[in-house]
Amino acid sequence: MFHAYNEALDERQADYIMRRSPSRILASMLGFTLVISILAACGSGATQTNTGNGGNGGTQQTITIKIGSELPTTAGDASTGKPAQDGVQLAVQEANADPNFLPGYKFVLVPKDDVGINGTHDPTTGQKNVTDLIGDAQVAGIVGPINSSVALAEIPTTNKAPIALISPSNTNDCLTKETPAFECGGANSKMAALRPTGKVTYFRTATIDQYQGAALAVYGYKNKNYRSVYVLDDTEAYGVGLAQNFTTYWKKLGGTVVGSASIKQTNSYENILTEIAAKRPDFIFFGGNDSTGGITIRQQMKTVAGLANTPFFAGDGAKTSALAKAVKPLGGGQVFASIPGVDPSQSPASKTFFDAYTKQFGSDAIGAYSAGGYDCAKILLQAIQTVVKNKKATAPKDSGDDTGAATFRQAVIDAVQSIQYDGVTGHHSFDKNGDTSNHFISLYTIGDLNTGDGWKYLEQIDTSSLQ
């Protein structure tokens, strides 16, 4: 009984199928084919998007290209690194929002934080971060790091990959060259270790410490009429190099160095500050970061007899909102700092950038390298656009496409090397060492804590005239 019923049912189903519209059968087959195509695309790291051709259908792959960032974004260095990462993020968002920038491509930011267990930037953490980024074939270039000591650990790894590494803030002279000789020459040369391939893959939009040190010396000697200084550094590559360059140019101007000391980060600097007070310098110069002594030294100067009103000079590593907020309420001697480059507020592109930045992150999120991080990312994006449009190389098809990554990354490096870029931090092109052609240094003092990062722009010096 049930067997006969099932046979009749099968005959009716077959008759129904034969009478179905051929177009519906075709549609079903096409739908199945589309599902298979989408699954294949997803497996390759690409997505399918409608081309929007007047409703006529049609699809195209959206190709993913990643931009890495390697910056100290938490704990003691957050006021320096996080604003730079925000700048990178804004640049990536703008590229994705512009339909004419690179149609068919999507950019993704892959952020890394190099703060270690000690609460500040850490070379070992940074080196691991760039290794991880290199392991993802879709990462076309990396913005960072902030600190020169971290750069020393990362550059050999990125050079061997190879992959473009571009920093908004590294200033140590010896990262790219063997001059000045007293700092980077002879046995002090790091070129063999930093460029194991013999080729340049590292770039920076920040000018170097021989220029930053010279500008700070000129400002102290000629603008402030100071004649004697005590020089401190934090023992790190950046701090030592900046202090050496400042000292060299200070003496060249005729200034006197009443003493100097290299001091590791500690909770109390009162002993060394007491020794300094006895020498009665016109000001103290500190080579280092806010997180490696800058904040604590300036705070404790206020409590040491003879130093309460002594001016304090530092470089870009101490020009942070954290230092401004910690020091301003104390009063005392003026604080001066610098940025190795054009002050963003003086750039024709500044209003557009800051309007977009503050809308996205808030005015209190601005840092010394917000604009620098943005410009570094824009340079990488412009280089990628050049490579793709000129068909110099094809973007890797997925995160495991190591062969595609090798060719594409080298093409991006070549495009960065020959770039001409006008941005918020001025015009940038790169010499044979990967250094920017922009040799301006901007000077600041602590101002209104409710404005930007709490620093007031004073002036900028074109250091090409100082050489």
Secondary structure, DSSP 8 states (H G I E B T S, - for coil): -HHHHHHHHHHHHHHHHHHS-HHHHHHHHHHHHHHHHHHHHHHTT-EEEE--STT---EEEEEEEEEEEEE--SGGGHHHHHHHHHHHHHHHHHHHH-TTTSTTEEEEEEEEE-B-TTSSB-HHHHHHHHHHHHTSTTEEEEE--SSHHHHHHHHHHHHHTT-EEEESS---GGGT---SHHHHSGGG--HHHH-TTSS--EEESS--HHHHHHHHHHIIIIIS---EEEEEE-SSHHHHHHHHHHHHHHHHHT-EEEEEEE----S--HHHHHHHHHH--SEEEEES-GGGTHHHHHHHHTTSTTTTT--EEE-GGG-SHHHHHHHGGG--S-EEEEESS--GGGSTTHHHHHHHHHHHH-GGG--TTHHHHHHHHHHHHHHHHHHHHTTS----SSTT-HHHHHHHHHHHHHHHHT--EEETTEEE-B-TTSBBS--EEEEEEE--TTSTTSEEEEEEEEGGGT-
